[in-house]
Amino acid sequence: MNKIVNVFWFRRDLRLDDNKGFFEALKGEYPVLPVFIFDSEILNKLPKTDARVTFIHDTLQNMRVRLQNDYDSSLAIYHGKPIEIINKLIKDYKIGCIYTNRDYEPYALERDNAIQTLLEENGIAFKTFKDQVIFEKNEVVKNDGNPYVVYTPYMKKWKEQFKSIPLKTFKTSSSLSNLIKDVNLPNISLNAIGFEESEQKIASYSVSPELIQNYEATRNFPSKDGTSRLGPHLRFGTVSIRDMVKKAIAEENEIFWQELIWREFFMQILWHFPHTKDQAFKSKYDRIEWRNNEEEFKLWCEGKTGYPLVDAGMRELNETGFMHNRVRMLVGSFLCKHLLIDWRWGEAYFAEKLHDYEMASNVGNWQWVAGSGVDAAPYFRIFNPTSQIQKFDKAHKYIKKWVPDYQQLTYPQPIVDHKAARERCLDTYKSALN
């Protein structure tokens, strides 16, 4: 192709509207070729019926159809290593510039650095934009320029800075005519990338005024439908973070808003401290002598610990790809504190199973329950998995749904005694940290 095109590379921003990088690409002087790459480096590590891959594939097909029907264009979908696909695009098209939105995970930063080098060698510009967060990298830091490692002061500074920025919406609809006119761009099936359609489905989200207004009152009770299910949609960018913040502000709900800020807190922690993806933020916690009993880990994964609320959470996760946030804290604490199993084992299991898996938040929360991370729970705070039922599932509604056998003879005995496990944990942590 002799005609110059610009490329927009979709990644964690699977929507046509209010998409900063896409908006900038469409304003450029050349027609835009929209592309998505199923990254084989990532896919090779996933189960072949992964619901997230089905969700991404379905979302892309819907985007393709809309572009074909309304704009005589389409979306080019590829599979392989991103650097090899970009190299192929350079050969197939005369490219002026590649536009994309920024990603902050360690693998993504390494990938983008390699692609930037390749594009520079070919005289092609690489323009990246902030889209999945309100504040990124080091935009919210202490007055001395150091990153915040405690949530509350970060949140206060975030809110203070937020007052002084305009919250724009990037309307692409008026510029979509600047897409290349070709309805037959490359497409790919799920089977062609080695996957099958998942029986699990990613739930639609709710940010109704009622849900936001009732959020504080209902969010801690797993039997109530009081959470937004926004996680996967923010993770894959099928919703705009700007739109979600606007909704929280419109309802004047600080708690819902602060949950969105937690997400950015953990993202900037991972960006400032990339080693935390697999090392303790507080390095002395890597001295803990984990028991790492594989049989006990298996029982935890299967929801057969003999503690009904822990088991309900794990069974919900295995069956649906979702677990209520309150229960996530309990099952995480149980793994690290009661069983003395390395938080990295739990983090990896959640990474495989959770539809809303987000490295920054997952690592941050696992290190929180282990006591090893920023702003963490002190190591001597050990949730009692029985008294937690009294607090958060008094009528046993959640337990009855996911562990219907919990009062039957077939239900397993507790794999550890709470009191003995608590003492063992305290002794192990003390000897490692002192």
ABEGO torsion letter per residue (X at the ends): XABBBBBBBBBABBBABGBAAAAAAAABABBBBBBBBBBAAAAAABBAABAAAAAAAAAAAAAAAAAAAAAGBBBBBBBEBAAAAAAAAAAABBBABBBBBBBABAAAAAAAAAAAAAAAAAGBBBBBBBAABABBEAABBBAAGBBBABAAAAAAAAAAAAAABBBBBBBAAAAAAABBBBAABBBBBAAAAGBBBBABBBBBBBABAAAAAAAAAAAABAABBABAGAAAAAAAGABBAAAAAAAAAAAGBAAAAAAAAAAAAAAAAAAABAAAAABBABAAAAABBBAGBAAAAAAAAAGAAGBAAAAAAAAAAAAAGBBBAAAAAAAAAAAAAAAGBBAAAAAAAAAAABAABBAAAAAAAAAAAAGABBGBBBAABBBBAAAAAAAABAAGAAAAAABAAAABAABBBBABBAAAAAAAAAAAAAAAAX
